Amino acid sequence: MDLEDILMPARKLKSEKWQFGSQVSDELQEGGIALIYCSDFRGHKDGDAEILDYREVRRELNKLSKLDFTLPVCDLGNLISGRSHADTHFVLQELLFACFKKNIIPIVIGGSNDLAFSLFSALNQHRKNLTYTQISNIVSLAANSEEITENNYLTKIFSDANFSLKNYHHLGYQKHLNEVDSVRLMKEVDFDVVRLAEMMNTTENTEHFFRRADLVTVNCDAVESFSDGFSTTPQVNGLNRREICAYMKEAGLSDNLACAGIFNFNADSSSQLNHQLLAQMIWHLVEGINIQRSHPKERQFETFHIMADDTQYTFQRDSFSGLWYFGSDENRENLIPCSRQEYEAAIRGDLPARLLKF
């Protein structure tokens, strides 16, 4: 695949040595991060695929501090939309798989929320038993079209026998915007569905849903809008600016993160604040990835035993990070990420049902 045929290079922007832009190149480097901007919104109702250059987002991102980031970052440019929306999905999957083969974490920015299907499909070719965490205000399980749309892409992921999905976590849904049956069905198949109210003010209650995520995507409709609208379907309620940036950092801190996407951004916004917020979301995600890569590989755990209903349960706490896990297995990969609040609830005899299913 010739990248020049599917990507439009980004315009060069000047940056100081201390700024993030000084670390961004146009060359893919093994083990780094790749930024891919997309203009295809045809999975969204009345969406189109007009060319967008995301110049203001890049300008805001490049002038942020690079701190002590060590991972190389490549701005691959703007993905050229296909003749059809399905063509865009195909080309994006090929591009992503090329990144995975070089151990590069691609971050897809822009386009409609259904492009998450391509991220999952490409990653499924690279590794199995995937954990997918999504922040979205909508849980849509429509099955009304062969064409992939933001209304049915989840159904296609869940129903494809070739996909290897281990865990799915849906965070930030809002009851007044969703069909009751969709949410009920998700819970019946033991997928985690978390309301917006449980995510506000702190990440502590839901951080564990990111800790083992292979794929994280964010629907910008889940972020509260201001000015002329942050997303393609602006909402008066949602995560605020500080909260969404904190969650982007948690996504980057995932032990297993291989790919991320931020969709449904209002790229036509005339408000500089909207472009600035998206840039800071990307920056916090990159910060989390850099921090995670610096964590020690060998960990020490403190073990805590509790009794509930005449049964002994084991919790463990990572001495380095302070994060909690459920289970007694010596293999850390077999422990279940949990929160401090879940441990404290178990001490009171209220062991969370989420943990019992394991």
C-alpha positions as CSV (number, residue, x, y, z in Angstrom):
1,M,0.0,0.0,0.0
2,D,1.4,3.4,-1.0
3,L,0.7,5.9,1.7
4,E,0.8,8.8,-0.8
5,D,-2.2,7.4,-2.6
6,I,-4.4,7.5,0.5
7,L,-3.1,10.3,2.7
8,M,-2.9,14.1,2.2
9,P,0.2,15.4,4.0
10,A,-0.4,18.0,6.7
11,R,0.8,21.6,6.3
12,K,4.0,22.4,8.1
13,L,3.6,24.4,11.3
14,K,6.4,26.1,13.2
15,S,7.0,25.1,16.8
16,E,9.5,25.9,19.6
17,K,11.9,23.2,20.8
18,W,9.9,22.8,24.1
19,Q,6.6,22.4,22.3
20,F,4.8,19.2,21.2
21,G,5.1,20.1,17.5
22,S,8.9,19.8,17.7
23,Q,8.5,16.1,18.4
24,V,6.0,15.5,15.5
25,S,7.4,14.2,12.2
26,D,5.8,12.8,9.0
27,E,7.7,9.5,9.2
28,L,6.5,6.3,10.9
29,Q,8.9,5.0,13.5
30,E,8.8,1.6,15.2
31,G,7.1,1.6,18.6
32,G,5.8,5.2,18.2
33,I,2.4,6.9,17.9
34,A,0.7,7.8,14.6
35,L,-1.9,10.5,14.3
36,I,-4.5,10.0,11.5
37,Y,-7.1,12.6,10.7
38,C,-10.2,11.6,8.9
39,S,-13.0,13.6,7.1
40,D,-15.5,10.9,6.3
41,F,-18.7,11.5,8.3
42,R,-21.0,9.4,6.0
43,G,-21.8,7.0,8.8
44,H,-23.6,9.8,10.5
45,K,-27.1,10.9,9.4
46,D,-26.8,13.5,6.6
47,G,-23.0,13.3,7.0
48,D,-20.6,13.9,4.1
49,A,-16.9,13.4,3.2
50,E,-15.8,16.9,2.4
51,I,-12.0,17.4,2.8
52,L,-11.0,18.9,6.1
53,D,-7.5,19.9,7.0
54,Y,-7.8,20.1,10.9
55,R,-5.3,22.9,10.7
56,E,-6.6,24.6,13.9
57,V,-6.5,21.4,15.9
58,R,-2.9,20.8,14.8
59,R,-1.9,24.3,15.6
60,E,-3.4,24.0,19.1
61,L,-1.8,20.6,19.7
62,N,1.7,21.6,18.4
63,K,2.0,24.5,20.7
64,L,1.4,22.5,23.9
65,S,4.4,21.4,25.9
66,K,6.1,18.1,25.0
67,L,7.2,17.7,28.7
68,D,9.6,14.7,28.8
69,F,7.8,12.6,26.2
70,T,10.1,10.0,24.6
71,L,7.9,8.3,22.1
72,P,8.2,9.5,18.5
73,V,5.0,10.9,17.1
74,C,4.1,10.9,13.4
75,D,1.4,13.0,11.8
76,L,0.4,10.9,8.9
77,G,-1.9,13.6,7.5
78,N,-5.5,13.5,6.4
79,L,-6.9,10.2,5.2
80,I,-8.4,10.6,1.7
81,S,-12.0,9.5,1.9
82,G,-13.0,6.6,-0.5
83,R,-15.5,6.8,-3.3
84,S,-18.0,5.2,-0.9
85,H,-18.1,5.1,2.9
86,A,-17.3,1.3,2.7
87,D,-14.1,2.2,0.7
88,T,-13.0,4.5,3.6
89,H,-13.5,1.7,6.1
90,F,-11.4,-0.7,3.9
91,V,-8.5,1.8,3.4
92,L,-8.5,2.8,7.1
93,Q,-8.2,-0.9,8.1
94,E,-5.3,-1.4,5.8
95,L,-3.5,1.6,7.2
96,L,-4.1,0.6,10.8
97,F,-2.9,-2.9,10.2
98,A,0.3,-1.5,8.7
99,C,0.8,0.5,12.0
100,F,0.2,-2.6,14.1
101,K,2.9,-4.6,12.3
102,K,5.4,-1.9,13.4
103,N,4.1,-1.8,17.0
104,I,2.8,1.7,16.4
105,I,-0.2,3.0,18.3
106,P,-2.5,4.8,15.8
107,I,-4.9,7.5,17.0
108,V,-7.7,8.2,14.5
109,I,-9.2,11.7,14.8
110,G,-12.4,12.8,13.2
111,G,-15.0,11.0,11.0
112,S,-18.2,9.5,12.2
113,N,-18.4,7.2,15.2
114,D,-18.9,4.0,13.1
115,L,-15.2,4.2,12.1
116,A,-14.7,2.4,15.4
117,F,-15.7,-0.7,13.5
118,S,-12.6,-0.4,11.3
119,L,-10.4,0.1,14.4
120,F,-11.8,-3.1,16.0
121,S,-11.7,-5.0,12.7
122,A,-8.0,-4.1,12.0
123,L,-6.9,-4.8,15.6
124,N,-8.7,-8.2,15.5
125,Q,-6.3,-9.2,12.7
126,H,-3.4,-8.3,15.0
127,R,-4.5,-9.8,18.4
128,K,-7.3,-11.8,19.9
129,N,-9.5,-11.7,23.0
130,L,-9.9,-7.9,22.7
131,T,-11.1,-5.6,25.4
132,Y,-12.9,-2.6,23.9
133,T,-13.8,0.5,26.1
134,Q,-16.0,3.2,24.6
135,I,-17.1,6.6,25.9
136,S,-20.4,7.4,24.2
137,N,-23.8,8.9,25.3
138,I,-25.6,6.5,23.0
139,V,-26.1,2.7,23.1
140,S,-27.4,1.8,19.6
141,L,-27.9,-1.8,18.6
142,A,-29.8,-1.3,15.3
143,A,-29.5,-3.9,12.6
144,N,-31.3,-2.1,9.8
145,S,-28.7,-1.9,7.1
146,E,-25.9,-3.7,5.3
147,E,-23.9,-0.5,5.2
148,I,-22.0,0.3,8.4
149,T,-23.4,3.3,10.2
150,E,-23.0,4.7,13.7
151,N,-26.4,3.2,14.5
152,N,-25.5,-0.4,13.7
153,Y,-21.7,-0.8,13.9
154,L,-21.9,-2.2,17.5
155,T,-24.3,-4.9,16.3
156,K,-21.9,-5.8,13.6
157,I,-19.0,-6.1,16.0
158,F,-21.0,-8.2,18.5
159,S,-22.5,-10.5,15.8
160,D,-19.4,-11.2,13.7
161,A,-18.2,-14.7,14.4
162,N,-14.7,-13.8,13.2
163,F,-14.3,-11.1,15.9
164,S,-12.7,-12.1,19.2
165,L,-14.2,-9.8,21.8
166,K,-13.4,-10.6,25.4
167,N,-14.8,-7.6,27.2
168,Y,-16.9,-4.5,26.2
169,H,-17.3,-1.5,28.5
170,H,-19.7,1.3,27.5
171,L,-19.2,4.4,29.5
172,G,-21.1,7.7,29.7
173,Y,-24.5,6.7,28.4
174,Q,-27.5,9.0,29.2
175,K,-30.8,7.4,30.1
176,H,-32.9,10.0,28.4
177,L,-31.2,9.5,25.1
178,N,-31.4,5.7,24.8
179,E,-33.8,2.9,24.1
180,V,-34.4,0.9,27.3
181,D,-34.2,-2.4,25.4
182,S,-30.7,-1.7,24.0
183,V,-29.3,-0.9,27.5
184,R,-31.1,-3.9,29.0
185,L,-29.7,-6.3,26.3
186,M,-26.2,-5.1,27.0
187,K,-26.5,-5.8,30.6
188,E,-28.1,-9.2,30.0
189,V,-25.0,-10.3,28.1
190,D,-22.8,-9.1,30.9
191,F,-21.3,-6.0,29.2
192,D,-20.6,-3.1,31.5
193,V,-22.8,-0.1,30.8
194,V,-22.0,2.9,33.0
195,R,-24.1,6.1,33.3
196,L,-22.7,9.5,32.9
197,A,-23.4,10.3,36.6
198,E,-21.0,7.6,37.7
199,M,-18.2,9.2,35.7
200,M,-18.5,12.8,36.8
201,N,-16.0,14.7,39.1
202,T,-13.5,11.7,39.4
203,T,-12.1,9.0,37.2
204,E,-11.6,6.7,40.2
205,N,-14.9,4.9,39.9
206,T,-14.4,3.8,36.3
207,E,-10.6,3.9,35.8
208,H,-10.5,0.0,35.9
209,F,-12.5,-0.2,32.7
210,F,-9.5,1.4,30.8
211,R,-6.7,-0.6,32.5
212,R,-6.7,-3.6,30.2
213,A,-8.3,-2.0,27.1
214,D,-6.8,-2.9,23.7
215,L,-9.0,-0.3,22.0
216,V,-10.5,2.9,23.3
217,T,-12.8,5.2,21.3
218,V,-14.6,8.4,22.3
219,N,-17.8,9.7,20.7
220,C,-17.5,13.5,21.1
221,D,-21.3,13.6,21.5
222,A,-20.6,12.4,25.1
223,V,-18.9,15.7,25.9
224,E,-21.0,18.7,26.9
225,S,-21.0,21.4,24.2
226,F,-20.4,25.1,24.4
227,S,-20.3,27.8,21.8
228,D,-21.3,26.4,18.4
229,G,-21.1,22.8,19.4
230,F,-18.2,20.5,20.1
231,S,-19.6,17.5,18.3
232,T,-21.7,16.8,15.3
233,T,-24.7,16.2,17.5
234,P,-24.1,18.7,20.3
235,Q,-25.4,17.9,23.8
236,V,-26.2,20.2,26.7
237,N,-25.2,17.4,29.1
238,G,-22.0,15.3,29.1
239,L,-18.5,15.1,30.5
240,N,-17.0,18.5,31.0
241,R,-13.7,19.7,29.5
242,R,-11.5,18.7,32.5
243,E,-13.2,15.3,32.9
244,I,-12.8,14.2,29.3
245,C,-9.1,15.1,29.3
246,A,-8.7,13.1,32.5
247,Y,-10.3,10.1,30.9
248,M,-8.1,10.4,27.8
249,K,-5.1,10.1,30.1
250,E,-6.6,7.0,31.7
251,A,-7.0,5.5,28.2
252,G,-3.3,6.2,27.5
253,L,-2.3,4.5,30.7
254,S,-3.9,1.2,29.6
255,D,-1.5,-1.8,29.9
256,N,-2.7,-3.1,26.5
257,L,-3.6,0.0,24.4
258,A,-3.0,-0.7,20.7
259,C,-5.4,1.8,19.1
260,A,-7.6,4.8,19.9
261,G,-10.2,6.9,18.1
262,I,-11.9,10.2,18.7
263,F,-15.0,10.6,16.5
264,N,-17.9,12.9,15.7
265,F,-15.9,16.1,16.3
266,N,-17.5,19.2,14.8
267,A,-14.6,20.0,12.5
268,D,-16.5,23.0,11.0
269,S,-16.7,24.8,14.4
270,S,-15.8,28.5,14.3
271,S,-14.9,28.4,18.0
272,Q,-11.2,28.1,18.7
273,L,-12.1,26.6,22.1
274,N,-13.5,23.5,20.4
275,H,-10.3,23.0,18.4
276,Q,-8.3,23.6,21.6
277,L,-10.2,21.0,23.6
278,L,-9.8,18.3,20.9
279,A,-6.0,19.1,20.8
280,Q,-5.8,18.8,24.6
281,M,-7.7,15.5,24.5
282,I,-5.1,14.1,22.1
283,W,-2.3,15.5,24.2
284,H,-3.5,13.9,27.4
285,L,-3.9,10.6,25.6
286,V,-0.3,10.8,24.3
287,E,0.8,11.8,27.9
288,G,-0.8,8.6,29.3
289,I,0.9,6.4,26.7
290,N,4.3,7.9,27.5
291,I,3.8,7.4,31.2
292,Q,2.7,3.8,30.7
293,R,5.8,3.0,28.7
294,S,7.9,4.3,31.6
295,H,6.3,2.0,34.2
296,P,8.4,-0.8,35.6
297,K,7.7,-4.2,34.1
298,E,8.1,-6.1,37.4
299,R,5.5,-5.2,40.0
300,Q,5.0,-6.0,43.7
301,F,1.5,-6.6,45.1
302,E,0.0,-6.4,48.6
303,T,-2.6,-9.0,49.3
304,F,-5.8,-8.5,51.2
305,H,-8.2,-11.3,52.2
306,I,-11.8,-10.6,53.2
307,M,-14.8,-12.8,54.2
308,A,-18.2,-12.4,52.7
309,D,-21.1,-14.9,53.1
310,D,-18.6,-17.4,54.6
311,T,-16.4,-17.2,51.5
312,Q,-12.9,-15.8,51.4
313,Y,-12.1,-13.4,48.6
314,T,-8.8,-11.9,47.7
315,F,-7.9,-8.4,46.6
316,Q,-4.5,-7.2,45.6
317,R,-3.0,-3.7,45.3
318,D,-0.1,-2.7,43.0
319,S,2.5,-1.2,45.3
320,F,3.8,1.0,42.5
321,S,0.6,2.5,41.1
322,G,-1.8,1.9,44.0
323,L,-4.3,0.3,41.7
324,W,-6.5,-2.5,42.9
325,Y,-7.2,-6.0,41.5
326,F,-9.6,-8.8,42.4
327,G,-8.4,-12.5,42.5
328,S,-5.7,-14.6,44.0
329,D,-3.9,-15.8,40.9
330,E,-0.1,-15.2,40.9
331,N,-0.3,-14.3,37.2
332,R,-1.1,-10.6,37.1
333,E,-2.8,-11.0,33.7
334,N,-5.5,-13.2,35.3
335,L,-6.4,-10.6,38.0
336,I,-9.5,-8.5,37.5
337,P,-9.0,-4.7,37.6
338,C,-11.2,-3.1,40.2
339,S,-11.5,0.1,42.2
340,R,-10.7,0.9,45.8
341,Q,-14.4,1.6,46.3
342,E,-15.2,-2.0,45.2
343,Y,-12.7,-3.3,47.7
344,E,-14.2,-1.2,50.5
345,A,-17.7,-2.3,49.5
346,A,-16.6,-5.9,49.8
347,I,-15.3,-5.3,53.3
348,R,-18.8,-4.1,54.2
349,G,-20.1,-7.4,52.9
350,D,-21.4,-6.0,49.6
351,L,-19.2,-7.7,47.0
352,P,-19.9,-6.1,43.6
353,A,-21.8,-8.4,41.2
354,R,-19.4,-7.4,38.5
355,L,-16.6,-9.2,40.3
356,L,-18.6,-12.3,41.2
357,K,-19.3,-13.2,37.6
358,F,-15.6,-13.9,37.2
